[in-house]
Amino acid sequence: MMITLLNLIADKKGNGAVEYGLIAAVVGVSLVGGLQLLEGGLTGLLTNISTTLNPAP
């Protein structure tokens, strides 16, 4: 039983996949956060462009 536990601890297979998964998760969370920060400014910019291109009669 102890040998099996030590073998599981020493096993390094799959470490790369876990690291890539963590990197992908961090990138995804960063993208979502960044896009939420840009949302207000982008909405205002597009509204300003729309108003400028289509002036009210």
Chimera marker file (.cmm) of the C-alpha trace (Angstrom):
<marker_set name="trace">
<marker id="1" x="0.000" y="0.000" z="0.000" r="1" g="1" b="0" radius="0.5"/>
<marker id="2" x="2.779" y="2.443" z="0.891" r="1" g="1" b="0" radius="0.5"/>
<marker id="3" x="4.706" y="1.564" z="-2.275" r="1" g="1" b="0" radius="0.5"/>
<marker id="4" x="1.627" y="2.300" z="-4.395" r="1" g="1" b="0" radius="0.5"/>
<marker id="5" x="1.194" y="5.675" z="-2.715" r="1" g="1" b="0" radius="0.5"/>
<marker id="6" x="4.851" y="6.560" z="-3.245" r="1" g="1" b="0" radius="0.5"/>
<marker id="7" x="4.616" y="5.511" z="-6.883" r="1" g="1" b="0" radius="0.5"/>
<marker id="8" x="1.606" y="7.782" z="-7.393" r="1" g="1" b="0" radius="0.5"/>
<marker id="9" x="3.428" y="10.717" z="-5.812" r="1" g="1" b="0" radius="0.5"/>
<marker id="10" x="6.552" y="10.117" z="-7.906" r="1" g="1" b="0" radius="0.5"/>
<marker id="11" x="4.597" y="9.706" z="-11.169" r="1" g="1" b="0" radius="0.5"/>
<marker id="12" x="5.136" y="12.786" z="-13.356" r="1" g="1" b="0" radius="0.5"/>
<marker id="13" x="2.875" y="11.780" z="-16.261" r="1" g="1" b="0" radius="0.5"/>
<marker id="14" x="0.235" y="14.361" z="-17.049" r="1" g="1" b="0" radius="0.5"/>
<marker id="15" x="1.997" y="17.273" z="-15.362" r="1" g="1" b="0" radius="0.5"/>
<marker id="16" x="2.344" y="19.087" z="-18.690" r="1" g="1" b="0" radius="0.5"/>
<marker id="17" x="-1.352" y="18.732" z="-19.414" r="1" g="1" b="0" radius="0.5"/>
<marker id="18" x="-2.251" y="20.120" z="-15.997" r="1" g="1" b="0" radius="0.5"/>
<marker id="19" x="0.084" y="23.074" z="-16.478" r="1" g="1" b="0" radius="0.5"/>
<marker id="20" x="-1.353" y="23.837" z="-19.912" r="1" g="1" b="0" radius="0.5"/>
<marker id="21" x="-4.844" y="23.606" z="-18.447" r="1" g="1" b="0" radius="0.5"/>
<marker id="22" x="-3.959" y="26.104" z="-15.733" r="1" g="1" b="0" radius="0.5"/>
<marker id="23" x="-2.424" y="28.463" z="-18.286" r="1" g="1" b="0" radius="0.5"/>
<marker id="24" x="-5.554" y="28.224" z="-20.451" r="1" g="1" b="0" radius="0.5"/>
<marker id="25" x="-7.737" y="28.956" z="-17.420" r="1" g="1" b="0" radius="0.5"/>
<marker id="26" x="-5.701" y="32.037" z="-16.475" r="1" g="1" b="0" radius="0.5"/>
<marker id="27" x="-5.811" y="33.322" z="-20.055" r="1" g="1" b="0" radius="0.5"/>
<marker id="28" x="-9.574" y="32.766" z="-20.212" r="1" g="1" b="0" radius="0.5"/>
<marker id="29" x="-10.250" y="34.558" z="-16.935" r="1" g="1" b="0" radius="0.5"/>
<marker id="30" x="-7.987" y="37.424" z="-18.023" r="1" g="1" b="0" radius="0.5"/>
<marker id="31" x="-9.819" y="37.777" z="-21.321" r="1" g="1" b="0" radius="0.5"/>
<marker id="32" x="-13.216" y="37.853" z="-19.646" r="1" g="1" b="0" radius="0.5"/>
<marker id="33" x="-12.043" y="40.438" z="-17.113" r="1" g="1" b="0" radius="0.5"/>
<marker id="34" x="-10.396" y="42.581" z="-19.759" r="1" g="1" b="0" radius="0.5"/>
<marker id="35" x="-13.414" y="42.531" z="-22.028" r="1" g="1" b="0" radius="0.5"/>
<marker id="36" x="-15.696" y="43.496" z="-19.155" r="1" g="1" b="0" radius="0.5"/>
<marker id="37" x="-13.469" y="46.483" z="-18.418" r="1" g="1" b="0" radius="0.5"/>
<marker id="38" x="-13.565" y="47.560" z="-22.063" r="1" g="1" b="0" radius="0.5"/>
<marker id="39" x="-17.326" y="47.128" z="-22.413" r="1" g="1" b="0" radius="0.5"/>
<marker id="40" x="-18.358" y="50.558" z="-21.145" r="1" g="1" b="0" radius="0.5"/>
<marker id="41" x="-15.791" y="52.476" z="-23.145" r="1" g="1" b="0" radius="0.5"/>
<marker id="42" x="-16.486" y="50.523" z="-26.290" r="1" g="1" b="0" radius="0.5"/>
<marker id="43" x="-20.236" y="51.021" z="-25.966" r="1" g="1" b="0" radius="0.5"/>
<marker id="44" x="-19.733" y="54.761" z="-25.537" r="1" g="1" b="0" radius="0.5"/>
<marker id="45" x="-17.379" y="54.930" z="-28.502" r="1" g="1" b="0" radius="0.5"/>
<marker id="46" x="-19.751" y="53.066" z="-30.803" r="1" g="1" b="0" radius="0.5"/>
<marker id="47" x="-22.711" y="55.185" z="-29.645" r="1" g="1" b="0" radius="0.5"/>
<marker id="48" x="-20.711" y="58.338" z="-30.365" r="1" g="1" b="0" radius="0.5"/>
<marker id="49" x="-19.804" y="57.101" z="-33.846" r="1" g="1" b="0" radius="0.5"/>
<marker id="50" x="-23.403" y="56.134" z="-34.558" r="1" g="1" b="0" radius="0.5"/>
<marker id="51" x="-24.689" y="59.522" z="-33.409" r="1" g="1" b="0" radius="0.5"/>
<marker id="52" x="-22.107" y="61.333" z="-35.512" r="1" g="1" b="0" radius="0.5"/>
<marker id="53" x="-22.827" y="59.343" z="-38.651" r="1" g="1" b="0" radius="0.5"/>
<marker id="54" x="-26.634" y="59.480" z="-38.278" r="1" g="1" b="0" radius="0.5"/>
<marker id="55" x="-27.535" y="62.907" z="-36.892" r="1" g="1" b="0" radius="0.5"/>
<marker id="56" x="-31.095" y="63.323" z="-35.615" r="1" g="1" b="0" radius="0.5"/>
<marker id="57" x="-33.407" y="65.215" z="-38.002" r="1" g="1" b="0" radius="0.5"/>
<link id1="1" id2="2" r="1" g="1" b="0" radius="0.2"/>
<link id1="2" id2="3" r="1" g="1" b="0" radius="0.2"/>
<link id1="3" id2="4" r="1" g="1" b="0" radius="0.2"/>
<link id1="4" id2="5" r="1" g="1" b="0" radius="0.2"/>
<link id1="5" id2="6" r="1" g="1" b="0" radius="0.2"/>
<link id1="6" id2="7" r="1" g="1" b="0" radius="0.2"/>
<link id1="7" id2="8" r="1" g="1" b="0" radius="0.2"/>
<link id1="8" id2="9" r="1" g="1" b="0" radius="0.2"/>
<link id1="9" id2="10" r="1" g="1" b="0" radius="0.2"/>
<link id1="10" id2="11" r="1" g="1" b="0" radius="0.2"/>
<link id1="11" id2="12" r="1" g="1" b="0" radius="0.2"/>
<link id1="12" id2="13" r="1" g="1" b="0" radius="0.2"/>
<link id1="13" id2="14" r="1" g="1" b="0" radius="0.2"/>
<link id1="14" id2="15" r="1" g="1" b="0" radius="0.2"/>
<link id1="15" id2="16" r="1" g="1" b="0" radius="0.2"/>
<link id1="16" id2="17" r="1" g="1" b="0" radius="0.2"/>
<link id1="17" id2="18" r="1" g="1" b="0" radius="0.2"/>
<link id1="18" id2="19" r="1" g="1" b="0" radius="0.2"/>
<link id1="19" id2="20" r="1" g="1" b="0" radius="0.2"/>
<link id1="20" id2="21" r="1" g="1" b="0" radius="0.2"/>
<link id1="21" id2="22" r="1" g="1" b="0" radius="0.2"/>
<link id1="22" id2="23" r="1" g="1" b="0" radius="0.2"/>
<link id1="23" id2="24" r="1" g="1" b="0" radius="0.2"/>
<link id1="24" id2="25" r="1" g="1" b="0" radius="0.2"/>
<link id1="25" id2="26" r="1" g="1" b="0" radius="0.2"/>
<link id1="26" id2="27" r="1" g="1" b="0" radius="0.2"/>
<link id1="27" id2="28" r="1" g="1" b="0" radius="0.2"/>
<link id1="28" id2="29" r="1" g="1" b="0" radius="0.2"/>
<link id1="29" id2="30" r="1" g="1" b="0" radius="0.2"/>
<link id1="30" id2="31" r="1" g="1" b="0" radius="0.2"/>
<link id1="31" id2="32" r="1" g="1" b="0" radius="0.2"/>
<link id1="32" id2="33" r="1" g="1" b="0" radius="0.2"/>
<link id1="33" id2="34" r="1" g="1" b="0" radius="0.2"/>
<link id1="34" id2="35" r="1" g="1" b="0" radius="0.2"/>
<link id1="35" id2="36" r="1" g="1" b="0" radius="0.2"/>
<link id1="36" id2="37" r="1" g="1" b="0" radius="0.2"/>
<link id1="37" id2="38" r="1" g="1" b="0" radius="0.2"/>
<link id1="38" id2="39" r="1" g="1" b="0" radius="0.2"/>
<link id1="39" id2="40" r="1" g="1" b="0" radius="0.2"/>
<link id1="40" id2="41" r="1" g="1" b="0" radius="0.2"/>
<link id1="41" id2="42" r="1" g="1" b="0" radius="0.2"/>
<link id1="42" id2="43" r="1" g="1" b="0" radius="0.2"/>
<link id1="43" id2="44" r="1" g="1" b="0" radius="0.2"/>
<link id1="44" id2="45" r="1" g="1" b="0" radius="0.2"/>
<link id1="45" id2="46" r="1" g="1" b="0" radius="0.2"/>
<link id1="46" id2="47" r="1" g="1" b="0" radius="0.2"/>
<link id1="47" id2="48" r="1" g="1" b="0" radius="0.2"/>
<link id1="48" id2="49" r="1" g="1" b="0" radius="0.2"/>
<link id1="49" id2="50" r="1" g="1" b="0" radius="0.2"/>
<link id1="50" id2="51" r="1" g="1" b="0" radius="0.2"/>
<link id1="51" id2="52" r="1" g="1" b="0" radius="0.2"/>
<link id1="52" id2="53" r="1" g="1" b="0" radius="0.2"/>
<link id1="53" id2="54" r="1" g="1" b="0" radius="0.2"/>
<link id1="54" id2="55" r="1" g="1" b="0" radius="0.2"/>
<link id1="55" id2="56" r="1" g="1" b="0" radius="0.2"/>
<link id1="56" id2="57" r="1" g="1" b="0" radius="0.2"/>
</marker_set>
